[in-house]
Amino acid sequence: KKSEQELKDEEMELFTKYYMEWKGGKKSDNISYANIPRFYYRLPAEDEVLLQKLREESRAVFLQRKSRELLDNEELQNLWFLLDKHKTSPMIGEEAMINYENFLKVGEKAGPKCKQFFTAKIFAKLLHSDPYGRISIMQFFNYVMRKG
């Protein structure tokens, strides 16, 4: 007596064989198809307890890793303190600004978790029509809180 999985495998083999005969050819001879990585994996069925547990565990590990990358309250306070300490004069109304040179200095002092936010690309993204080439400290901090 064959198991359900063996029956499914046999059915798939027969289907492939008959489909290829009907289509009028063998499997493609193109070697590049063998190099294409598999990108879809079906969700485990309810009766596949081990696969479900593995999926849950891998998801939990992924979420833990992502949460470790987030800035905690103390790190955010430290970042704000450093940004405020390195602001560049003159202020625009009540808004503190920072130039690129000071921006990089803060990036060096802020710590490894913050390093990803202190790039020229992010500075340029937040740069608006300031005559001194500065960005708003508040806008940058809000960006870090949204993205981090």
N, C-alpha and C positions, 0 to 999 in steps of 0.2 A: 504494500500500500504506500502510495507517494504522499508526501506532505503537501500542504497548500502552496508553499513557496516553490517546491519542485514542479508542481503543476503550472504555476505562473511562468516559471522560467522556460519550461517546455513549450508552453503556449506562445511565449514571446519569440522563441527560436523558430517555431513553425510559421508564425506570422511574418517574421523577417524573411525567411526563406521564400515563402509564397509571394510576398510583396516584391522581392528582388526579381523573382522569375516573371512576375506580371509586368514589372517596370522594364524588364528587358536588359538587365545588367547586373554586374556584381557590385560589391561595395566600392566606393570611390578609391581610385589608386592614388589620389592626391595625398602626399605625406603630410602636408601642412595641417590637415584635419586632425591628425594625431596629436599635434602640439597645442590645440585649443584647450584651455583648461575648463574643467567642469565648473559651472557657476551656480547651478541650481541643485539643491538637495531637497527632496520632499520632506515634509514634516512627518515625524514618527506617528504611527497609528496608536490608538489607545491601548492596544494589547502589547506594544513594544515598550515595556516598562523601562528597560535598561537604556534604550535610546532616548526616551523622554527625560530620564534622570540626567543623562549626559548633556542634553540640550539645556536643561534648567541650570545645571552646574556651570556650563560654559558661559551662559548668559550672566549668571551671578558674578563670575570672575571678571568678565568684560566690564560690567557695571562698577565693580569695586575698583578696577584699574582706572576707569574714567573718573570716578569720584576722587581718587587720589590726585589726579591732575588738576582738579578744581582748587581755586584759592580759598583758604578758610578766612574767617573774619579777621584774625590777627594779621595775616598776609595782606589783606585788602587795606587795613588801616595803615600798615607800614608803607604800602604803595602810595596811598593818598598823602601821607606825611612826606615822602620823598618827592612826589610831584609838587607839593606845595612849597617845599624847601627850595626847589630848583626852578621856580617860576621865573619868567622873563618879563621885565618891565617894558613898556608901560601896560597897565591893565586896560582892558576895554570895558568901561563901565565897572560892573562888579565881577566880571569874568577874568579869572587868572589864565594866562597863556604861557606856553613853553616853546622854546625854539628847538631845532633839531639837535644841536650840540648838547644842550641840557637833557633833552629827551634820551640821548644815548647814555649819558652819565647815569641817569635814573635807571636805565635798563641794566647797566653793569651792577648797580647796587641792590636792585630789587630782588634778586634771587633766581634760581633756575626755573621755577614754575612760571615766572613772569616773562622770561626771555622771549618766548614766542610772540609777545605783543609788541616788542620793541624793534620793529623792522621798518625799513624805509617805505615799504609798500603801505603799511598801516598808517604811518605818518602822512604820506601823500594822500591817502584816502580821506583822512580827517582834515587835511589842509584846505581851508577856504580862503576867500579873498582878504587875508590879513596882509597889510603892507610890509610887515616885518618877517613874513614867512614863518609864522608860529601857528600852533594849534591850541584849541581850548583844552585845559586840563580836565574840566568837567566832562567834555565830550569824550575824551580819551578814556577816562575812568569809567564812564557809562558803557563804552565799547567793551572794555575788559570785563565788566560785570555781565554783559549780555553774552559775550563769546566764551568767557572762561567758565 
